[in-house]
Amino acid sequence: MTNSPSGLRVEVLTEYEWPRLQSIRLTALHQDPSAFLFSHEKEATYGEQEWSQELSRGQWNIMVSDHKDIGLLGVTREETMSEQECYLEYLWIAPEFRRDGVAALLLETVLARLRASGVHTVWLYILDGNYPAMRLYQRFGFESTNERLLLPDHPAGGEELLKLRLD
């Protein structure tokens, strides 16, 4: 757990905290449906097994303010990845906490932990048109790889792969 001067803290979910992951992801999908690939309708049907599997895919960092979960950032790996690289996914901050540096604090905390653990390369996909997130990632040094995925069934139409070298 990391505490910030503003009273916010970042907690990493444990293997039994799938209900917290469920709650914050469903809230994020409900409040910002166009910001994610998955839908609230789909994830709302998940049971304990699906949420436990989702939790086990990686490390889920939760930003907490006054005992309320207000932000989320996942760290995941594909099976073929080394321990020195990972993906960030599902960055979300509750609307009433946006534009106050909360997303930057969450991202900074997670990147510092990754750097300390020996991670050298961080990847993430960003949906087309998500300009606030793009500005945030660029401030932290993420750069375009010029690789894109087309998403014909998603309103964004596509997503771009970004990369950050931590070493």
N, C-alpha and C positions, 0 to 999 in steps of 0.2 A: 504494500500500500504506500502511495506517495501523497504527502500533504503539500498543498500550495499555500502561499501567503494569503490568498483570498478565501481560504476555508474549503476549497474544492479538494477532492482527493481522487486518485485513480486506484481502483481495485481490480485484481485479476480474479475472474470467476473460478471457483473450484469445480471439481468433477460432479458435484451434486447440486450445483446451482443452476441447472437448466431452466427452472421457472423464472429466474431473473433474466436470462437470455431471451426466453420466450416473451416475457413482458416488454422488454425494451425494444426488441425487434418488431413485435406487432405494433407497438406505439409508433415506431419510426415508419413502418410501412403504411400505417393509417394516416399519419400526418404528412408524409412526403412520398406518396406512391410513385411519382415519376423519377425519384432519385435512386431507385434500386432496380435490379433485374427481376427480383421475385415480387410476388403480389401478396398483399395482406390476405386475400381470399385463400390462396394456396397455403401459406404458412399457418393460418388460423386452423387448418385441418390437422396439423401435425399433433401427434400424441407424444407421450413421454419418450418413447423409443427414438423418434425422429429428432426431438430436441436434444436428447443425450448424444446422439450421433453428431449433430451439428456442433454441440459444445466440444466434443472430442476432436473435431477437425483442427483445432488450434487453440490459441490463447485469446480469450475475450476480455478486453479491458473496458471497464465501466467507469465513467466519470460520475462522481457522487457529490451532491450538494445537500447538506442538511438531511441526510438519510434518504434522499431521493435520487434515483438513477436518472441522470440527465444527458448522458453521452455514451457512445459505444465506438469501439475500434477493434476489429479482429486482426489477428496475426495468424496466417495459415501457410502451409507448405503443400506442394504437390509431392507425390511419392518419389518422383525422380529428382527432387531438389536436394541440394546439400544442406547441411546445418548452417552454412554461412550465407544463405539467402532465404527470403520469405516474401510473402505477399501481405499487403495491408488491404483490408476490405471492410466495407460496411461502416465507414465513418458517418456518424450522425450525432447531432447536438440538438436538444430540445429547443424549439423556436424562441422561447423567452430568454435563453442563455446565449443566443447567437450574437455575433459582432461585439463580443466582450472579451475575446481572447481565449475562450474556453476550448475551442477546437484546436487552437495552436498549442495550448497547454497539454491537452490530451496527446496530440501528435508528438510534441517535444518529449513528453514523459516516455511514451512507447519507443520512440527512436533511441533515446538514451539507454533504455533497457536492452534494446536489440544490439546496440553498439557494444555495450558492456558484456553481452553474452557471446560476442564473436561474430555477429552477423555483419557481412560486408556489403551485401546488395539487397535492396528492398524494391519490390515491384508493386505496381498497382494499376488497375484499370479505372478510367474515369469516363463516365457517360458524356457524350457530346452535349454541349450546352450548359454543363455544370461549371459556370465561370467562377463563382465564389470558391468552390473547392479547388479548381485549377490554380487560382491565385494563391491560395494557401499552400498547396503542394509546391508551387514554383518558389515561394519564399523560403521553403525548406531545402531547396536544391534539386527537387525532382525534375527530370528532363524527359522530353519525348523520345521514344525509341523509333518513332515513325512507323510503328506497327499498329494496325487498326483491326478491329473486328466489326463486321456488319451485324446489326441486330434488327432484321426486318420485322420482327414481331414486337419490338419495343418502340415507344414514342420517340426516344432519343435517336434512333436509327443506327447508332454505332457507339463504339467506345475506343479509347486510345490507351495504349500501354505506356506507362511512365516508369522511370528507373531512377533510383538514388543510390550512389556509392557512399557508404559510411566510413570507409577507410581512407 
